[in-house]
Amino acid sequence: MASDRYIDFVNSDLGRKLVGAVGLPAPARLERWQAGRLRPVEGALLLSTGPLAQRVGSFAPRLTDVLFSAGGAVTGESTGAHPWNAEQSAKIKAVVFDASTLLHTSQLSQLREFFQPILRHLDNSAHVVILARAPDAQSDPLAASTQQAIEGFSRSLAKEMRNGGTVQLLQIEDGAEDQLEGALRFFLSPKSAFISGQVVRLSACGQQVQDWTRPLAGRKALVTGAARGIGAAIAETLARDGAEVVLLDVPQAKSDLDALAARLGGQALILDICAPDAAAQLIEHLPGGLDIVVHNAGITRDKTLANMPADFWDSVLDVNLNAPQVLTQALIDSGALRDNGSVILLASISGLAGNRGQTNYTTSKAGLIGYARAMAPTLKARGININAVAPGFIETSMTAHMPFALREAGRRMSSLGQGGQPQDVAESVAWLGQPGSGAISGQVLRVCGQSVLGA
Ligand SMILES: NC(=O)c1ccc[n+]([C@@H]2O[C@H](COP(=O)([O-])OP(=O)(O)OC[C@H]3O[C@@H](n4cnc5c(N)ncnc54)[C@H](O)[C@@H]3O)[C@@H](O)[C@H]2O)c1
């Protein structure tokens, strides 16, 4: 895996001085989730007033030991929230601002009034979540405009965050309020370290996580391309969260796959997802069915279109797009994919932005995004969610082989100024596979440090 020596340097004593003196970018070392950690927020959580914030107040003591309120006392005595005070209170690690009641342009000043005083008091790797309503669910045009305005604000605030801070906007539909805890356990914690400037919509969903220390307990998950890179990190993270894992990869990857499956107590399945009998073999190896399918296997065969051989085009489309479609349909038709399950497709931000030399790859990745959007409504009746995760620049052997200048550009052209880790993508997949994450379906979750590409 590539190592980012620039981050090591700017976070050393000498580097800090030099970089500060000449005004170079200084990406922060991001805090990440460590196995065994219990609290999503290790530090102070600041909650605004408002009806959704009040809901958060009811479970906030499960998120953190240190709770502050700002803008009134709606979080109530029972939550133990203290009014926040810039001079006396601890640094803030996480913020939840309820913007759901902003329904007119004149109320948008509340965004500035709430955030301005706290920005200089944020801790390193602070996570901000703004709760709002979906603009298209507003009947009053001024209310819809105001709720849309909040999106512009949150994306810009994400770009102004320092020291590894992130900002997300969650649009909460009526009836989705009881899914706030799962979403905030993800977005307020280091599990979402490399996600920023995103908008995620939550719909009503009947499922709930039973045990937050093992949210995937009782679930069986298939990960394709699991022998290395992002797929291996996904398998590890799903197993950490309690899932029983089936790891799939091609025959050439057998020894790595067997070793990882043995370590995780999972099953190794040697299979080329493009083989004519791949669907039949898969179903045969999953007699009891499964709950989570992660289509991670993917390849690149880069050439500009003028120079693209037919086999480069065909193989990329086959592995990256056709195989996930064929296997998903077979798992649905055979009944192997259980009710309330999850399908997660590994797309890419270049599938949103386009990329020179990758017409085949970006066609396949955009196709996956279209597939998630199109399948979501039909799978909803069975409680199955389907989403695309779109990584940006992730430090893997794939990106380690990029030419130096392209690699540096990929790392720095984002709000967090660095590449992500395979774990960052894996945490998103694990979250989307949890019970309750059926609240999110047909969406694209970018894990890209708010890359400027396709934003
Ligand atoms: N690394 C990044 O920065 C990045 C960025 C965006 C998207 N992605 C996507 O994330 C996924 C994983 O990327 P990675 O960097 O870990 O890649 P990788 O090349 O390190 O791993 C891919 C795995 O898929 C397996 N595979 C390939 N073809 C297969 C087939 N026909 N059947 C079964 N297994 C097959 C490979 O053997 C390999 O183990 C890919 O879909 C990739 O497009 C990666």
The ligand as an SDF file (V2000), in Angstrom:
LIG
                    3D

 44 48  0  0  0  0  0  0  0  0999 V2000
   -8.5650    1.8950   -4.6860 N   0  0  0  0  0  0  0  0  0  0  0  0
   -9.2860    2.9710   -4.9910 C   0  0  0  0  0  0  0  0  0  0  0  0
   -8.8450    4.1060   -4.8300 O   0  0  0  0  0  0  0  0  0  0  0  0
  -10.6980    2.8180   -5.5050 C   0  0  0  0  0  0  0  0  0  0  0  0
  -11.3990    3.9760   -5.8060 C   0  0  0  0  0  0  0  0  0  0  0  0
  -12.7010    3.8780   -6.2700 C   0  0  0  0  0  0  0  0  0  0  0  0
  -13.3010    2.6360   -6.4220 C   0  0  0  0  0  0  0  0  0  0  0  0
  -12.6020    1.4980   -6.1310 N   0  0  0  0  0  0  0  0  0  0  0  0
  -13.3010    0.2260   -6.3210 C   0  0  0  0  0  0  0  0  0  0  0  0
  -13.2420   -0.5470   -5.1300 O   0  0  0  0  0  0  0  0  0  0  0  0
  -13.1710   -1.9380   -5.4530 C   0  0  0  0  0  0  0  0  0  0  0  0
  -11.9580   -2.5810   -4.8240 C   0  0  0  0  0  0  0  0  0  0  0  0
  -10.8050   -1.8690   -5.2350 O   0  0  0  0  0  0  0  0  0  0  0  0
   -9.3200   -2.2690   -4.7730 P   0  0  0  0  0  0  0  0  0  0  0  0
   -8.4870   -1.0410   -4.9280 O   0  0  0  0  0  0  0  0  0  0  0  0
   -9.3580   -2.9550   -3.4620 O   0  0  0  0  0  0  0  0  0  0  0  0
   -8.9340   -3.2950   -5.9610 O   0  0  0  0  0  0  0  0  0  0  0  0
   -7.9100   -4.5390   -5.9830 P   0  0  0  0  0  0  0  0  0  0  0  0
   -7.4940   -4.6860   -7.3800 O   0  0  0  0  0  0  0  0  0  0  0  0
   -6.8550   -4.3680   -4.9280 O   0  0  0  0  0  0  0  0  0  0  0  0
   -8.8490   -5.7700   -5.5470 O   0  0  0  0  0  0  0  0  0  0  0  0
   -9.8770   -6.2460   -6.3780 C   0  0  0  0  0  0  0  0  0  0  0  0
  -10.1150   -7.7160   -6.0610 C   0  0  0  0  0  0  0  0  0  0  0  0
  -11.1590   -8.1780   -6.9470 O   0  0  0  0  0  0  0  0  0  0  0  0
  -10.7690   -9.4570   -7.4250 C   0  0  0  0  0  0  0  0  0  0  0  0
  -11.3900   -9.7520   -8.7300 N   0  0  0  0  0  0  0  0  0  0  0  0
  -11.1260   -9.1500   -9.9120 C   0  0  0  0  0  0  0  0  0  0  0  0
  -11.8300   -9.7300  -10.9060 N   0  0  0  0  0  0  0  0  0  0  0  0
  -12.5570  -10.7160  -10.3270 C   0  0  0  0  0  0  0  0  0  0  0  0
  -13.4800  -11.6850  -10.8410 C   0  0  0  0  0  0  0  0  0  0  0  0
  -13.7740  -11.7420  -12.1470 N   0  0  0  0  0  0  0  0  0  0  0  0
  -14.0660  -12.5450   -9.9690 N   0  0  0  0  0  0  0  0  0  0  0  0
  -13.7600  -12.4980   -8.6480 C   0  0  0  0  0  0  0  0  0  0  0  0
  -12.8930  -11.6080   -8.1090 N   0  0  0  0  0  0  0  0  0  0  0  0
  -12.3000  -10.7220   -8.9440 C   0  0  0  0  0  0  0  0  0  0  0  0
   -9.2600   -9.3920   -7.5500 C   0  0  0  0  0  0  0  0  0  0  0  0
   -8.6540  -10.6740   -7.5970 O   0  0  0  0  0  0  0  0  0  0  0  0
   -8.8910   -8.5920   -6.2950 C   0  0  0  0  0  0  0  0  0  0  0  0
   -8.6580   -9.4310   -5.1820 O   0  0  0  0  0  0  0  0  0  0  0  0
  -13.1720   -2.0200   -6.9830 C   0  0  0  0  0  0  0  0  0  0  0  0
  -14.4920   -2.2440   -7.4340 O   0  0  0  0  0  0  0  0  0  0  0  0
  -12.6770   -0.6480   -7.3970 C   0  0  0  0  0  0  0  0  0  0  0  0
  -13.1260   -0.3040   -8.6850 O   0  0  0  0  0  0  0  0  0  0  0  0
  -11.3070    1.5570   -5.6870 C   0  0  0  0  0  0  0  0  0  0  0  0
  1  2  1  0
  2  3  2  0
  2  4  1  0
  4  5  1  0
  4 44  2  0
  5  6  2  0
  6  7  1  0
  7  8  2  0
  8  9  1  0
  8 44  1  0
  9 10  1  0
  9 42  1  0
 10 11  1  0
 11 12  1  0
 11 40  1  0
 12 13  1  0
 13 14  1  0
 14 15  2  0
 14 16  1  0
 14 17  1  0
 17 18  1  0
 18 19  2  0
 18 20  1  0
 18 21  1  0
 21 22  1  0
 22 23  1  0
 23 24  1  0
 23 38  1  0
 24 25  1  0
 25 26  1  0
 25 36  1  0
 26 27  1  0
 26 35  1  0
 27 28  2  0
 28 29  1  0
 29 30  1  0
 29 35  2  0
 30 31  1  0
 30 32  2  0
 32 33  1  0
 33 34  2  0
 34 35  1  0
 36 37  1  0
 36 38  1  0
 38 39  1  0
 40 41  1  0
 40 42  1  0
 42 43  1  0
M  CHG  2   8   1  16  -1
M  END
$$$$
